[in-house]
Amino acid sequence: MPERVLPGQKHDVSCAKEAVCIHTKKVYDNCKDKDCIEDLRVFPTRASQCIIDKAINVKCRKAELLWVFIDVEPVPFNRGFFTVDVKYFYRITADAFCGVGRPQEVTGIATFDKRVILFGSEGNAKIFSSKTTVGGIDEQQMLATNMPEAVVEVVDPICLNVKLVEACDRRHHHSGCDDLCDVPECICGCFDDELVLSDSEKRIYVTLGQFSIIKLQRNTQLLIPSFDSCIPEKECIGSTDENPCELFRRIKFPVDEFFPPNVCELEGAEPLFKSGCCK
């Protein structure tokens, strides 16, 4: 019996047992971006707004990506190209300083809109599957069965700056509805209080750094070489009632948790400032 072929290893294609047809997603076009989003208006919760109105300074604690809304539309007179409109919803957490006491935590929502144009090819076939659709026929899906699928890969943003601004400051004068008129219920449910979308005495503006990858893909069938069935080689390991400490003994001691590594020791990390530790 020849040795089994394992995933992740390099093998001669001539050793393949057969050619198999698989159904998968083919990426037709993609792009990566590094956006520096300046002065995003933060719409706080009602309790947070009361604190902000009395604050003299704010400091950003963290920014969290809650959800991404994606819409794909064909570009007129450019066959095969599509616009991808992306709307990011962020939860911003900051510390508000109201005097000599301890800072108080405030939270709010911020949004960012982005549009890119990518090639998604053309397809006239209407695609249906036996997957259950809750609620019956989806009319929008019926009209767009030949559209490419947009996928956005994104990580939580980096909070670069946050500032407290008086409402009368003309450099940041906007009415509430100029920035945010409607928030989906699923996003409102991420906050423990009602969001204040109207004008207020003081406002918070945040600057974020966002990394993202956007791609257009379609269903396709590919013919690929097959070496063997992908069968797991290792057994599942778990603790037992008779000896619950056996699994714990196999866990490697977390040295890095007690002694954090230097930037030079982190794989793929690049120091912001040059020093003599890296060669």
Helices and strands as residue ranges (DSSP letters): G 13-15, E 18-44, H 46-54, E 57-74, E 81-97, E 104-119, H 139-143, E 149-154, E 158-166, G 170-172, H 176-179, H 185-188, E 202-226, H 245-250, H 255-258, G 263-265
